[in-house]
Amino acid sequence: MHSSGGPHDEAPWSVGFCDCFSDIKTCCMACLCPCIAFGRISEIVDKGSTSCGASGAREACGDCIRHLYCEICALTQEYRELQNRGLDMSIGWHANVEKNQGLAMAPVVEKGMSK
């Protein structure tokens, strides 16, 4: 999910990894309810094939070090990135597809975090 900012990345991150406090609402959700944040992110990224609840029950394998040492920053960055790309995180993948008729694919998931 995390962009390395390299020349081959399709879409660089619009928010930095340590920029979690610029959006207190999302930062608090990631801190107090990380399973909800992770579940919503996973549901969007895997195009709704796994529900928010099922996604929140498992842990991410990629970018393990960043998630291990700063789960709040990692979840906040991922959540805000998807919001900045026009997705309503609270309604899930299928409702976003209905809302944005042209939405056919989830954001590109490549490489590691950069900022």
KOLZAPA-751556 format. One record per residue: residue in three letters; z, x negated, y of N, C-alpha, C, O in turn. Coordinates in steps of 0.2 Angstrom, whole numbers, plus 5000, padded with zeros to 4 digits. Example, Ala and Ser with C-alpha at 12.3 -4.5 7.8 and 13.67 -1.06 7.14 Angstrom:
<sites>
ALA503949344972503949384978503949344984504249294983SER503549364989503649324995503949365000504049335006
</sites>
This chain:
<sites>
MET500049964994500050005000500049965006499749985011HIS500349905006500449865012499849815013499549785009SER499649815019499049775021499249705023499749695026SER498849655021499049595022498749565029498849515032GLY498249615032497949595038497449545038497149525043GLY497149535032496649485030495949515032495949575034PRO495449475032494749495034494449555030494049585032HIS494749555024494449605019494749675019494549715015ASP495349675022495749745022495249795026494949785031GLU495249855023494949905026495249935032494949955037ALA495949945032496249975038496949935039497349935034PRO497049895044497649855045498249905047498049965049TRP498849885046499449925048499449945055499349895059SER499650005057499750015064500450015066500550015072VAL500849995061501549985063501849925059501549915054GLY502249895062502549835059503049845054503449895054PHE503249795050503749805044504449805047504749845045CYS504549765052505249775055505249815061505749805065ASP504849865062504749915067505149975066504950025069CYS505549975061505850035058506250075063506350135063PHE506550045068507050075073506650115078506950145082SER505950105079505650135084505550215082505250255087ASP505650235076505650305074506250315070506250315064ILE506750335074507450345071507450395066507850395061LYS507050455067507050505062506850485055507150495050THR506250445055506050425049506450365046506550365040CYS506750325050507150275048507850305045508050275040CYS508050355048508650385045508550415038508950415033MET507950445038507750475031507650425026507950435020ALA507350365028507250315023507950285021508050265015CYS508450285025509050255024509550305020509850285015LEU509550365022509950415019509650445013510050465008CYS509050455013508650495007508050455005507550475006PRO508150395003507550355001507150384996506550374996CYS507350424991506950454986506550504989505950514987ILE506750534994506250584998505650555001505150565000ALA505850495005505350455008504850425003504250435004PHE505150394998504650364993504250424989503650414988GLY504550474988504250534984503650554989503050564986ARG503750564995503250595000502650545000502050565000ILE502850485001502350425001501950424995501250424995SER502250424989501850424983501450484982500850474979GLU501650544984501250604983500650594987500050614984ILE500650574993500050564997499550514994498950524993VAL499850454992499450394990499150414983498550384982ASP499450444979499150464972498750534972498650564967LYS498650554978498250614979498550674976498150724973GLY499150684976499550744973499550744966499750794963SER499350694962499350694955500050694952500150704946THR500550664956501250664954501650694960501450684966SER502050744958502450774964502950734967503050674965CYS503150754973503550714977504250704973504450644973GLY504450754970505050744966505050694960505450644959ALA504450694956504350644951504250574954504450534951SER503850574959503750504962504450474965504550414964GLY504850514968505450494970505950464965506450434966ALA505850494959506250474953506150404950506450374946ARG505550374952505350304950505350254956505250284961GLU505350194954505350144960504650114960504350104955ALA504450094966503850054967503849984963504349954964CYS503249964960503249894957502949844962503149794962GLY502449864966502149824971502649804977503049844978ASP502549754980502949724985503749734984504149754988CYS503849714978504549724975505049684980505649704981ILE504949624982505349584986505549624993506149624994ARG505049644996505149685002505549745001506049765005HIS505449784996505849844994506549824992506949854994LEU506649764989507249744986507749724992508249744992TYR507449684997507849665002507849705008508349705012CYS507349745009507449795015507049855014506549875016GLU507349895009507049965007506950005013506350035013ILE507350005018507250055024506650035028506250075029CYS506549965029505949945033505349965029504849985032ALA505349945023504749965019504550035018503950055020LEU505050075017504850145017504650175024504250215024THR505050155029504850175036504150155038503850195040GLN503950095036503350075038502750115034502250135037GLU502850125028502350165024502350235026501750255027TYR502950265027502950335030502550345036502150385037ARG502750295041502450305048501750285048501350315052GLU501550245043500750225043500350285041499850295044LEU500650325036500250385034500250435039499750475040GLN500850445043500850485048500350465054500050515056ASN500350405055499850385060499150395058498650395063ARG499050395052498350415049498150485049497650505047GLY498650525052498550595053498750645047498650695047LEU499150615043499450655037500150685039500550645042ASP500250745037500850775038501250765032501150795027MET501750725032502050695026502550755023502650755017SER502750805027503150855024502850905020503150945017ILE502150915020501750965017501450935010501150985006GLY501450875009501150845003500350845003500050865008TRP500050814998499350794997498950864998498450865002HIS499050914993498650964993498551004999498051035001ALA499151015003499151055009498751015015498451045019ASN498850945014498450905019497750905018497350905023VAL497550915012496850925010496550985013496050995016GLU496951045012496751105015496751105022496351135025LYS497251075025497251075033496751025036496451045041ASN496550975032496050925035495450935030495450895025GLN495050985031494550995026494150935024493850935018GLY494050885028493650825026494050775022493750725020LEU494650785021495050735018494950735010495150785007ALA494650685008494450685001494750624997494850624991MET495050575001495350524997495950495001495950505007ALA496450474997497050445000496850375004496350345003PRO497350355008497250295012497150235007497450235001VAL496750185008496650125004497350095003497650075007VAL497450074996498050044995497849974992497549964987GLU498049924996497849854995498349804997498649815002LYS498349744993498749684995499449694997499749744995GLY499749655001500449655002500549665010500149675014MET501249675011501349695018501249625023501249575020SER501149635029500949585033501449575039501549515041LYS501649625042502049615048502749615047503149605052
</sites>
